[in-house]
């Protein structure tokens, strides 16, 4: 069984909530962000680009298909191929875990230490955070709309928004 972990992204004290994000889930969280937005992130995160070529070729192909699909529904066949490879290859899972930790560090550096985000909603009315990362690029973070109960392991008494996705715009 593949273990999913909840990781903490500590929001600044001025924020009424903190954030959590899962590992090893292609549908939301760190693995999802990597699978859907790898090419963008490789331009922002040192050493991330070196990991994709180390994955099995079938997994690389599946990830390329997931990233290039219009949406997750259109990527269904690629997702099935990816999950099959993910479950069967411990070395690939370790490489992807390292990729997820690099993405986590990047998210923490932007969300915890940078300027306050612009809070908005997307075209579906879901809550969004937008962080300026360059003069003409923003990190768009899609957390859950609802607040969850505090997670004891975070050591933070604030309620939690779970991060679903993040991408550069």
N, C-alpha and C positions, 0 to 999 in steps of 0.2 A: 504494500500500500504506500502511495506517495503522500508524504506529510505536508500539509499546508500550515504555514506559520503566520501569525498576525504580528506585523512589525509596527512600531510606533514612529510617527513623524510628529515631533513635538512642535506644536504651533506656538508663535510668540505669546507671551503672557497677556497681551492686549486682546487676544482672540478668546471668545467665550467657549471655544471647543478645542479639542486636539484631534489628530487624525490617526487612523490605522490603515494598514494596507496588507494584503495577503501575498504570500509567495505561492508558486507552483499551481496557479490557476490561469488557464489560457483565456478565460472569459472575463476576468476582472483582476485588477491588482498588478503587481510587478511583472509577472510573466506575460500578461495581456499587453501591458504597455510596451514591453520589449518586442513581442510578436507583431503588434500592429504598427509600431512607430520606430523600429530599429534604425532605419537609415537616417532619420532625423536626429535621433539620439547619438548616433555614432559621431556626428559632427560636433556635439557638445560635450561628450563624456570621454575623457582619455582612456585608452586601452579597451574600450568596448568593441571596436571594430575587429580587434584581433580574435575575438571569441567565436564569431559566426563561422569562419572557415574551419574551426576545429570540430564542429559538429558533424555527425554522419550526413552524407549527401542527401539521403531521403528526408532527413529532418531539415536541412537547409532548404530543399525544394519546398517542403510544406510551409516553412516560415516565410519564404518569399511569396508563396501564394496567399497566405494569410495577410501579409502586409499589403499586397497589391489589390486585394479584393475590395469592392465598394463598401461592404460591411461584413459583419461576422456571419450573417446568414449566407451570403454569397461565398464565404470561405469554408462552408461546412465540410466539403470533401478534404480540403487541406487540413482543417482542424482534426478530422478523424485520423488522417495519416500522421499528423504531428503527435496526437495523443498516443497512438500505437507505438511510435518510436520513443516517445518520452517514457512510457511505462517499461519498455524493454531495454533501455540503455542507461545504466547507472552512470557511466562516464559522461554521457550527454547531459544527464540531469545535473551533474556537478558543474559542468561548464555553464549551463543555464542558471544555476543557482548563483554562480559568480557574476553572471550578467545582471541578474536581478539585484544583487547587492550593490553593483555599480550604479544602477538606476536609482536604487534607494538612496545612496549617498548623494547623488545629483539632486533628487527631489528635496532631500533634507537641506542641502546647501542653498537651494533657491527659496524654499518655503519657510525655513526657520531663520535664515540670516539676512535675507534680502529685504528690499522695501515691501511695504504692505501691498497686498494684491488688490486689483480692481474686482469687486464682487458683482456678478451679473447672472443672467440665465441664458441657456442656449436656446436654439430654435424650438425645442420641445418643452421649454419652460423649466428645465432642470438647473439647479444651482451650479455655478461655475466660479472658479477663481482664476484670474489672469495675472501672471507675473511678468513684468518686462525683464527679458534676459539679454537682449541686445537692443540697439537703436530701433530696429524694425522687426523684432521677433518677440513673441510672448510664449511662455509656458502656460498652457491651458490645462487646468486640473479639474476633473469631474468627480466630485465627491457625492456621496448619497445626499439626498435632500433632507432626510430625517436624521435626527441625532440619536445615537445609541447610548446605552448606559456606559459610564466610565469602565475601563478595563483595568482591573487591579494590577496586572503585570506591568502596565505602563507607568505606575507610580504617579499618576496625574489624575486629580479628582474631577477634571472637566469631562463633559459628555464627548462622544467620539463621532466623527463623520468618517466613514470608510471610503477610501479612494477607489474609484472604479477604473478610471483611465487618466492619462495625461499625454499631451502631445504639444508640438510646437506649431505656432500659427504666425 
